[in-house]
């Protein structure tokens, strides 16, 4: 994953909270093995151009998938566009590198066919798992 060093924070904390105060969305990364994790602030640091869509965070693990995170209000479609744009800009290999894309929003539509279609497209086009959750989500980094 490509990133500017001043946009990165390295941590070995057992719990790594990612929050978006204006939307109240939150993702907690559990790091029970205290592995080194690099958090990249994408929106407003890595990508500052207001015309370019970008997600909130990228997470770089020494081993494992590239992780892209968007903490959102209710516009899931826009969140997915932001993640796609960020993958195209930052991924070490948009089609080959394994990725996990997480959208945490304040309102999630039911798991209908449109969400399932998006998940299939992400897997085929970006080799990415797409997960959409409501308000608060957690991810155990040792399980991926």
C-alpha positions as CSV (number, residue, x, y, z in Angstrom):
1,X,0.0,0.0,0.0
2,X,1.4,3.4,-1.0
3,X,1.3,6.2,1.6
4,X,3.0,9.4,2.7
5,X,4.8,8.9,6.0
6,X,3.3,11.9,7.8
7,X,-0.2,10.4,7.3
8,X,0.7,7.2,9.1
9,X,0.5,6.2,12.7
10,X,2.1,3.0,13.8
11,X,0.6,1.2,16.8
12,X,0.7,-2.1,18.7
13,X,-2.3,-1.3,20.9
14,X,-4.6,-4.2,21.7
15,X,-7.6,-2.0,20.8
16,X,-7.5,0.5,18.0
17,X,-10.6,2.7,17.7
18,X,-11.5,4.4,14.4
19,X,-14.2,7.0,14.9
20,X,-16.1,9.6,12.8
21,X,-17.6,12.0,15.4
22,X,-20.0,13.8,12.9
23,X,-21.6,10.5,11.9
24,X,-21.2,8.5,15.2
25,X,-19.9,5.6,13.2
26,X,-17.1,3.5,14.8
27,X,-14.9,0.6,14.1
28,X,-12.8,-1.1,16.7
29,X,-9.8,-3.1,15.5
30,X,-8.9,-5.8,18.0
31,X,-5.1,-6.5,18.0
32,X,-4.7,-9.2,20.7
33,X,-1.3,-10.3,19.4
34,X,-0.1,-6.6,19.6
35,X,1.2,-6.8,16.0
36,X,2.4,-3.6,14.4
37,X,-0.4,-1.9,12.6
38,X,-0.1,1.1,10.4
39,X,-3.1,3.4,10.3
40,X,-3.3,5.8,7.4
41,X,-5.5,8.8,7.5
42,X,-6.7,9.0,3.9
43,X,-9.3,11.7,4.0
44,X,-7.7,15.1,4.6
45,X,-4.1,13.8,4.8
46,X,-3.1,11.1,2.2
47,X,-5.6,12.6,-0.3
48,X,-6.4,16.3,0.2
49,X,-7.8,17.1,-3.2
50,X,-11.5,17.8,-2.7
51,X,-12.4,16.6,-6.2
52,X,-11.1,13.1,-5.5
53,X,-13.3,10.6,-3.7
54,X,-11.5,8.9,-0.8
55,X,-12.3,6.8,2.2
56,X,-11.5,7.7,5.8
57,X,-8.8,5.2,6.7
58,X,-6.5,2.6,5.2
59,X,-4.9,0.0,7.5
60,X,-1.7,-1.7,6.5
61,X,-0.8,-4.9,8.3
62,X,2.7,-6.3,7.8
63,X,1.0,-9.5,6.6
64,X,-2.6,-9.9,5.5
65,X,-4.9,-8.0,3.3
66,X,-5.0,-4.3,2.6
67,X,-7.9,-2.8,4.7
68,X,-10.0,0.2,3.6
69,X,-12.5,1.8,6.0
70,X,-15.3,4.3,5.4
71,X,-17.2,5.6,8.4
72,X,-20.4,7.0,7.0
73,X,-23.8,8.5,7.7
74,X,-26.3,6.8,5.5
75,X,-25.1,7.0,1.8
76,X,-23.8,3.5,1.3
77,X,-23.5,4.0,-2.5
78,X,-21.2,7.0,-2.0
79,X,-19.2,5.1,0.7
80,X,-18.5,2.3,-1.8
81,X,-17.5,4.8,-4.5
82,X,-15.1,6.4,-2.0
83,X,-13.5,3.0,-1.2
84,X,-13.2,2.1,-4.9
85,X,-11.4,5.4,-5.7
86,X,-9.0,4.9,-2.8
87,X,-8.1,1.4,-3.9
88,X,-7.3,2.7,-7.4
89,X,-5.0,5.4,-5.9
90,X,-3.4,3.6,-3.0
91,X,-3.4,-0.1,-3.5
92,X,-0.1,-1.8,-4.2
93,X,-2.0,-3.9,-6.8
94,X,-5.7,-3.0,-7.3
95,X,-6.6,-6.3,-9.0
96,X,-4.1,-8.7,-7.3
97,X,-3.6,-7.7,-3.7
98,X,-6.1,-9.2,-1.2
99,X,-8.3,-6.5,0.4
100,X,-10.9,-6.1,3.1
101,X,-13.3,-3.1,2.6
102,X,-15.4,-2.0,5.6
103,X,-18.3,0.4,5.6
104,X,-19.7,1.4,8.9
105,X,-22.8,3.6,8.6
106,X,-25.5,5.0,10.7
107,X,-28.1,3.4,8.5
108,X,-27.6,0.1,6.6
109,X,-30.1,-1.1,4.0
110,X,-31.2,-4.7,4.4
111,X,-28.9,-7.3,3.0
112,X,-30.7,-7.4,-0.3
113,X,-29.6,-8.4,-3.8
114,X,-28.0,-5.0,-4.5
115,X,-25.6,-5.4,-1.6
116,X,-24.8,-8.9,-2.6
117,X,-24.2,-7.8,-6.2
118,X,-21.8,-5.1,-4.9
119,X,-20.0,-7.8,-2.8
120,X,-19.6,-10.1,-5.8
121,X,-18.3,-7.2,-8.0
122,X,-15.8,-6.1,-5.3
123,X,-14.5,-9.7,-5.2
124,X,-14.2,-10.0,-8.9
125,X,-12.9,-6.6,-9.7
126,X,-10.6,-5.8,-6.7
127,X,-10.1,-9.2,-5.0
128,X,-11.8,-7.5,-2.0
129,X,-14.3,-8.6,0.6
130,X,-16.9,-5.9,1.3
131,X,-18.6,-5.7,4.7
132,X,-21.3,-3.2,5.6
133,X,-22.3,-2.8,9.2
134,X,-24.4,-0.5,11.2
135,X,-23.1,2.2,13.7
136,X,-20.5,0.2,15.5
137,X,-18.4,-2.7,14.2
138,X,-15.3,-4.6,15.3
139,X,-12.7,-6.6,13.5
140,X,-10.3,-9.0,15.1
141,X,-7.0,-8.6,13.2
142,X,-5.7,-11.9,14.4
143,X,-8.5,-13.7,12.5
144,X,-7.7,-12.3,9.0
